[in-house]
Amino acid sequence: MDKIKITDDLEFSRIIHGHMRLSGWNISSQELLILTEQSIELGVTTIDHADIYGNYRCEKLFGEALKLDKNLRSKIQIVTKCGIQILSDQFPGRKLKHYDYSYDHILSSVDNSLRNLNTDYLDLLLLHRPAPFFDPEAVARVFSHLKSQGKVRYFGVSNFTPGQFEMLNSYTEERLVTNQVEISPYCLEHFENGNIDFFLKERIKPMAWSPLAWGKLLIPQDEKGHRIRRAIEAVAAELNVNPAEKIIYSWLLSHPVTLMPIIGSGKIERIKEAVEATNIKMNLEQWYKIYNASKGIDLP
Ligand SMILES: NC(=O)c1ccc[n+]([C@@H]2O[C@H](COP(=O)([O-])OP(=O)(O)OC[C@H]3O[C@@H](n4cnc5c(N)ncnc54)[C@H](OP(=O)(O)O)[C@@H]3O)[C@@H](O)[C@H]2O)c1
């Protein structure tokens, strides 16, 4: 499977493994280690986390697996995020969900992530969501500090608009390297808010979260979901692809912006299907069949 060049010395796997649901997989550290090794064999070496996943438990669960094999860390790239302060029994003093991008919070969040993950560096740190209360100068200062300490190699954002991305970029010493956004045949928001054009202009390779739209494309829950599902199945039949889920990844992978889908499954067979989708060649009419089904209208 292709590697995607993020910077001169950082490559991500084309398919990324997301650990947001890890605490629900009910697997032991040993089983998680095996799942990770099997994923690496398939070429999936990049792993996406966030401090808050699983009520602050997922990073620690993965850290336990990492501890079992000292050689594993050098074979993978770890992405994690910071900034969202959820209501949690882990933080009983917190009374309101909010975002915190202060110097001190980002610093302590990274230290916690490093401790939880049993590693001494993160390959990429993302700011999880844009915030109405945001001091880019403080963020830029803490990024420089974390970089100089060797704790974080590169920085990026998630769910930012082009304007928010450029604003922060104008303060940071180094260029932000990616933006992780929701993209699937169900969620076309970033085709419409200028983000895809911005990524193309800036040569940014975006990470695509919830590529299966949280399952809404597997078990449709509304008319839009049914329309897309019918189009996916029609294209799967034309291309003789089974299961049809692979068509969803292929739709994302065929776009020239070079999306990196983040698969959220804990099952190796499903990770393998996502990897196999990198070999499917979809034509333009098939791509638009799915796009139009999502819009519910033909192109003007
Ligand atoms: N930056 C952000 O704001 C943000 C937000 C949300 C997510 N994310 C990232 O994106 C990752 C993926 O998100 P997601 O979990 O919502 O992704 P998703 O791929 O849209 O949904 C995954 C869910 O679909 C289920 N599923 C059923 N059939 C499947 C199949 N054939 N293949 C794959 N999954 C199947 C999985 O269950 P099984 O485990 O049973 O297969 C899992 O519960 C997360 O882990 C996280 O890293 C980022």
The ligand as a Tripos MOL2 file, in Angstrom:
@<TRIPOS>MOLECULE
LIG
   48    52     1     0     0
SMALL
NO_CHARGES

@<TRIPOS>ATOM
      1 N1        -11.1770   14.5210   14.4370 N.am      1 LIG1
      2 C1        -12.4020   14.2540   14.8180 C.2       1 LIG1
      3 O1        -13.1810   15.1430   15.2290 O.2       1 LIG1
      4 C2        -12.8840   12.8310   14.7350 C.ar      1 LIG1
      5 C3        -14.2480   12.5300   14.9860 C.ar      1 LIG1
      6 C4        -14.6480   11.1980   14.8820 C.ar      1 LIG1
      7 C5        -13.7200   10.2040   14.5480 C.ar      1 LIG1
      8 N2        -12.4130   10.5230   14.3420 N.ar      1 LIG1
      9 C6        -11.4050    9.4930   13.9780 C.3       1 LIG1
     10 O2        -11.9000    8.7310   12.8860 O.3       1 LIG1
     11 C7        -11.8650    7.3440   13.2200 C.3       1 LIG1
     12 C8        -12.9480    6.6220   12.4860 C.3       1 LIG1
     13 O3        -14.2230    7.1200   12.8860 O.3       1 LIG1
     14 P1        -15.4680    6.1330   13.0020 P.3       1 LIG1
     15 O4        -15.1240    5.0360   13.9400 O.co2     1 LIG1
     16 O5        -16.6740    6.9540   13.2360 O.co2     1 LIG1
     17 O6        -15.4150    5.5360   11.5050 O.3       1 LIG1
     18 P2        -16.4460    4.7820   10.6140 P.3       1 LIG1
     19 O7        -15.5850    3.9400    9.7620 O.co2     1 LIG1
     20 O8        -17.3530    5.7400    9.9310 O.co2     1 LIG1
     21 O9        -17.3290    3.8650   11.5580 O.3       1 LIG1
     22 C9        -16.7640    2.7570   12.1910 C.3       1 LIG1
     23 C10       -17.8950    1.9760   12.8180 C.3       1 LIG1
     24 O10       -18.5570    1.2590   11.7770 O.3       1 LIG1
     25 C11       -18.6040   -0.1150   12.1590 C.3       1 LIG1
     26 N3        -18.5580   -0.9950   10.9820 N.ar      1 LIG1
     27 C12       -19.5360   -1.8280   10.5840 C.ar      1 LIG1
     28 N4        -19.2010   -2.4660    9.4690 N.ar      1 LIG1
     29 C13       -17.9940   -2.0390    9.1290 C.ar      1 LIG1
     30 C14       -17.1160   -2.3450    8.0410 C.ar      1 LIG1
     31 N5        -17.4400   -3.1910    7.0800 N.pl3     1 LIG1
     32 N6        -15.9240   -1.7320    8.0150 N.ar      1 LIG1
     33 C15       -15.5730   -0.8490    8.9730 C.ar      1 LIG1
     34 N7        -16.3690   -0.5090   10.0250 N.ar      1 LIG1
     35 C16       -17.5670   -1.1030   10.1020 C.ar      1 LIG1
     36 C17       -17.4320   -0.3370   13.0720 C.3       1 LIG1
     37 O11       -17.7410   -1.4360   13.9190 O.3       1 LIG1
     38 P3        -16.6960   -2.6630   14.1720 P.3       1 LIG1
     39 O12       -15.6350   -2.1600   15.1010 O.co2     1 LIG1
     40 O13       -17.5790   -3.6850   14.7700 O.co2     1 LIG1
     41 O14       -16.1500   -3.0820   12.8410 O.co2     1 LIG1
     42 C18       -17.3950    0.9790   13.8280 C.3       1 LIG1
     43 O15       -18.3010    0.9410   14.9100 O.3       1 LIG1
     44 C19       -11.9670    7.3220   14.7380 C.3       1 LIG1
     45 O16       -11.4640    6.1280   15.2950 O.3       1 LIG1
     46 C20       -11.1190    8.5070   15.1120 C.3       1 LIG1
     47 O17        -9.7590    8.1180   15.0830 O.3       1 LIG1
     48 C21       -11.9950   11.8290   14.4200 C.ar      1 LIG1
@<TRIPOS>BOND
     1     1     2 1
     2     2     3 2
     3     2     4 1
     4     4     5 ar
     5     4    48 ar
     6     5     6 ar
     7     6     7 ar
     8     7     8 ar
     9     8     9 1
    10     8    48 ar
    11     9    10 1
    12     9    46 1
    13    10    11 1
    14    11    12 1
    15    11    44 1
    16    12    13 1
    17    13    14 1
    18    14    15 2
    19    14    16 1
    20    14    17 1
    21    17    18 1
    22    18    19 2
    23    18    20 1
    24    18    21 1
    25    21    22 1
    26    22    23 1
    27    23    24 1
    28    23    42 1
    29    24    25 1
    30    25    26 1
    31    25    36 1
    32    26    27 ar
    33    26    35 ar
    34    27    28 ar
    35    28    29 ar
    36    29    30 ar
    37    29    35 ar
    38    30    31 1
    39    30    32 ar
    40    32    33 ar
    41    33    34 ar
    42    34    35 ar
    43    36    37 1
    44    36    42 1
    45    37    38 1
    46    38    39 2
    47    38    40 1
    48    38    41 1
    49    42    43 1
    50    44    45 1
    51    44    46 1
    52    46    47 1
@<TRIPOS>SUBSTRUCTURE
     1 LIG1         1 GROUP 0 **** ****
